[in-house]
């Protein structure tokens, strides 16, 4: 209960600070929303209609009151409820982000475990070089390279449609592979792992039942820290590749000074980050293999 209360306090601090910074940022939302032929009186009328002429404290009290009632307000630009705007964009980002996250962890953990198991052979330095190069590559360059190879290149080569990637970017598993390799390598040198080998257990059983089981807690923490990126981390990819998800909605709202949409997305992003960390704290003791010892 204390952690839950602290999570709510942190969420309130984040959204309050964001509200103040958004309102104090340069730019007039009313001036951007009125047509070029509008007069200053038209802009002032719209500013009063949107309650932008009220003091920041009054605007904040009105917004936080609506938030407590579950009302995120109405988009300045789209003239639709913010909740509906986010509800339409969220599944698109979740579909992109979750598929990328699952692929990232499956491939990354597999590569890291293989490297740790093949230490001292040519496989480990070769994979280390490859994963480090991919991890250091700019995301936009990597995404464009994947498109060139697996979309346009696959079409030119006549590959079947099942082997052609759609033209949007994904995250690379290199960072997860480096983390998994370090974790598994540290555990593989532990005394209880040497004892398991001395008892005659095959390598598959040693890594599957002992090493990976003890590597699970730090990987779960990494997964929890990566979960918010499923939505919040899509800003760049969705903007570059015109993917109609939360990231693109957020960028367009910031450009148009659409304060209600910016704040609604901020609440969602902050809640995802805080709840993911809270979930990791609560789940970690349950999956620790040492809990029964």
N, C-alpha and C positions, 0 to 999 in steps of 0.2 A: 504493500500500500504506500510506503514511503517513496519507493521508486516511481510508482504511478503518479503520485502527487508531484514529485520533482519533474516528471516528464511534462505534466500539464503546465507547470510554472515555466519551464524552458520554452514550451510552445508559445505561451503568452508573450514571453520576452522577445522571441524571434519575430512574431507577427507584429508586435507593437513597434519594434525598431524598424522593421521594413516599412510599416505604414508611415512613420515619421520621415524616413529617408525618401520614400517615393513622393510624398507631398512637398518636400523641400527641394527636390531635384529641379533643375532648370527646365523651362518649357511650360506652356499653357495648354491643357487638354482642350479647352473650349476653342482656342484659336486653331487647333488642328482639326476639329470636328466640323467647323462651319465652312461653307464653300468659299472659294477665293473672292467672290463678289460680295460677301457679307460685310456689313458695316460694323464698327466697334460696338454699336448698340445691340446688334444681333449676337455678337460674342458675349456681351455682358448678360443678355437675356438667357443664353444657353448656360452660362456659368452659374447663374442663379437657379436655373432649373435643375442642374446637377448638384446643387448645394456646394459648389466649389468656392463660393464667396464667403462661406462661413469660416470661423476660426478653426484651426487644426484640431483643437480639443473637442469642439462640437462635432466635426466630421468623424473623429475617432470614436466618440461616444455613440454616435448613430451607427457606425459600421460594426463596432464590437457588440452592440446590442442585437443587431441583425444576425451576427455570427452565432451568438448564444441561442438564438431562435432557429438556427439552421438556415438562415437566409444570407447568401453571399452577395446579394444585390443584383443589379442589372448592368450588363456591358454597355459602356458609353458608345462604342463603335457599332456593335451588332444589334443593340436594343433588344437583347434577349437575356433571360436569367443566366447569371454566371454558372450556376450549377449545371444547366443544360449544356452550355458551351464546353465545360470541362468533362461532362459525362460523355459527350460525343468524341472528344479527343483522347480520353484516357485509355479506352480499349485498344486504340491504334498504337499508342506508345507501349502498352503492356505486351501486345503481341510481338512487337519488334524487340523490346527489351528482354522479355523472358526467354524467347528463343535464343537470343544472343548470350544471355547469362548462362543458360543450361549448356549450350555448346562450349562456352568459355571454360566452365568448370570441368566438364567431362573431358575435354581435350587437354586442358591445362594440368589437371591432377594426373591423368594418364602419362603425359610427357614427363612431369616432375618425378613421378614414381619410377618410371623407366630409367631416368637419369641417375636417381639415387641407387637403384639396383645395379646399374652398370658402371659404377664409379671405378676408375682405373682403366677403363677401356676407351676406345676411340669414340664410342657412342656418346658418352657424357660431354666431352668438349665440343663435339660437332653440334649436338643439340643445344648446348649452352651458347655457342656462337649464333646459331639460327634464332633462338628465342630472344637473345639480347638484341640482335639486329632488328627483329620485328618489333620488339617492345620500344626500341628507341626511335622507330620510324614515325613520322607525323601521321596522325590518324586520317587526315584528309587524303594524304598520298597513298596510304595503305588501302583505304576504301576505294579510291579511284583505280588503283592497280587491280583490286579484286574484280571490280566491274569490267575493266578492260580484258581481263583474262577469262572470267567465268560468265560474262554476259555477252559482250560483243565477240570476244575470241571464240567462245563456245559456239556461237551462231555461225561464224565463218568456217569453223572446223566441222560443222555439221553434226555436233553432238546432240543427243536426244534432249528434249525439253527438261526432263527430270534432272539433268546434270548442269542446267543453266541457272545461275543465281539471279534473283530479281535485283534491279538496280537500286539497292539501298545499302548503306554501310552497316557493318557489324563490328563488335569489339573483338580484339585479338586475344587469344588465350596465353600469350607469352608471359604476362605478369603473374598469372595464376600458376603457370608452370614453374617459374623461378621460386615462388613462395612455397609451392608443394615440394619442390626438390630439396630446399633447405630444411623444411620440417621433417620430411621422410629421412633424409640423410642423417640428421641429428638423432632421430629415434633408432635408426638402423645400427648405430654404434653403442646403444645402451646395453647394460649387462644382461637384462632379462631377454633381450633379443639374441645375444650370444648363447644364453642358456637354452633358448628354444631351438637354436641351430644344433647345439651340442646333443640335444635329445633326439636328433634325427628328423626333425620336421622339415618337409620340403620348403623351398623358397616361397612357393605360392601360398602355403599355409602361414608362413612367418609374416609375409607382407599383408596378406588378406585378413588374418585373424588377430594379429598383434600390432604390427606397425601402423596400418591404416586406421585401425580402431582407435589408437592413441593419437593419431594425427587428425582425427575428426573434429575435436573441440576447436583448435585454432582455425581450421578450414570453415567451420560453422560461423565463427566470428567474422572471418573474411567475407563469407557469403552474406551475413547480415549487413555488413558495411557496404556491400556491393548492391544490395537490393534497392536502395533509394535511387541508384544510378539507372535502374530499369526505366524510371520515368524522368528524373531530373537530369540524368546524363544524356538524354536524347536531344537536347537543345541544338547541339552542333550538327549532328547527323540529319535531323529532321529539317533543319534550315537549309543545308546544302542540297539535300536530295528531295526537297519539297514533299516530305512525308507528313501527312496531315494529323500530327499528334500533339501532345502537350508542349513539346519543345517549340514547335512552330507557332502554336497559339500564344505562348509566352513571349516570343520575340516580337510578334506582330502587336501584342498588347503593349509592350514596352515602347515600341516605336510610335504607337498612336496615343500614348499616355492614357491607356484604358485602365485606370486605377482599379476598378472592381475585379477585372480579370487577373491583373497582376497580383492582387492580394489573395484572390481565391486560389490561384496556382501556388502562391507562397505557403498558404495554409496547408495545402495538400503535400507539397514537397517537404515542409518542415515536419508534418505529422509522420510521413513515411520514414524520414531519417530517425526521428526520435523513437518511434514505435519499433523500428528494426533493431536499434540498439537495445531497447528494453526487452524485446523478445530474445535476443542473444543472451542477455544476462540471465533470463529466466530458464532458458533451455540448456545452457552450458552445464549446470550441475547434473542434469538428467542424462547427458550423453557422455559424461566423464567416466572412462573405464575404471578409475580408481575409487568410485563412490562406494563400491561394495567391499573394499579392502580396508 
